[in-house]
Amino acid sequence: MAAVEQVEQGAPPAVPTEPAHTDAQATHSGVISPKLGMWLFLSSDCLFFGAFIATFLLYRDRPGQKGPTPADVFDIPFTSVTSFILLMSSLTMVLALAAIQRGDHRRFRTWIMATALFGATFIGGQIFEFTQFTREGLNLDTNLFGSSFFVLTGLHGAHVTVGIIWLLSLWGLSMQGRIGQHQSEAIEIAGLYWHFVDVVWIVIFTVIYLIPK
Amino acid sequence: MTDEGHEGVVATAEGDAERAIERAEDRLPSEMTTPAPGLLPGELRPHPTPVQYVTVAVVLVVITAIEIATSYTEGTIPDAVIVVLLLGMAFVKFFLVAAWYMHLRTDAPLFRRFFILGAVAAVLLYLIVLTTLHALS
């Protein structure tokens, strides 16, 4: 937190640099409008996911539920592996951003594709998990636990899917030579969305899967 | 574990992580250890270097491994301790991703304020809802 406070208190940059050549337009507040818009969206998305996490916590242990319980169906080792994959996708995302900021388009495309593939692997794991749960008798309408679990994790999966489509679009644009070093803020905004999906999963993995019932 | 003890654990973990990241920049190509050139509007300092990103990832993986191991201690240590430890580690992971990968530590404070506002509002609002509904039931 010290570093954050240092920035807050107006400490000079560690490495003074010239302003980057960019298409980004700063607002009167000195920040880029699309980036500010993304942060506002992410801020509201905190409340969105918070609502579904709270709903899950409320309904998970309601007495009198028929059908499988969390202890019956959760496969922690499997979910740990998919969580690890999603965590690594955040690393490849920032490496893609660093590459485009240096004008290294080949590495940018490699890292952005790796991020999309990690995301796709995570979604594949989630589909497999859902299939297993269904085989064990847990469906969307089996009980309150099933309803709240599938809605929460399904919505997160939908966010990841949107992110994958976004990343593949950036990869395609880069292949066509339509993304340059001066448009790195577009990659950073996509990255903000992707990292948000990751931090939401950090919370879901801990609160839904790991914390004792 | 008390709240003060919990905060101490979190603060120590954050400090260790930052020190580990600072120690990591050596014996690597300059492109891995120097930040990308130039600052965009809203950026106060250069973004982290690739080697710093990798170091953060290593710290995240280690914390995740400890989290999973902690979840398997159920029954051997009190559940309340497990809950505090797991939430503490999740907070550290959340902080590391937001600060280093989402660049909140180097960008304008305005972004940080928006994000903290949303996150804190979500936690407070739903804590109140959960507490109220659990009390009613």
Interface residues (C-beta under 8 A of the other chain):
Chain A: M1 A2 A3 V4 V7 E8 P13 A14 V15 T17 E18 P19 A20 H21 T22 A24 Q25 A26 S29 G30 V31 I32 K35 L36 W39 L40 L42 S43 S44 D45 C46 L47 F49 G50 A51 I53 A54 L57 L58 I76 S80 S83 F84 L87 M88 S90 L91 M93 V94 L95 L97 A98 Q101 R102 S184 E185 E188 G191 L192 H195 F196 D198 V199 I202 V203 F205 T206 V207 Y209 L210 I211 P212
Chain B: A11 E14 E18 E31 P35 A36 P37 G38 L39 L40 P41 G42 L44 R45 P46 H47 P48 T49 P50 Y53 V54 V56 A57 L60 V61 T64 E67 I68 T70 S71 Y72 E74 D79 I82 V83 L86 L87 M89 A90 K93 F94 V97 A98 A99 W100 Y101 M102 H103 L104 R105 T106 A108 P109 L110 F111 R112 F114 F115 L117 G118 A119 A121 A122 V123 L125 Y126 V129 L130 L133 H134
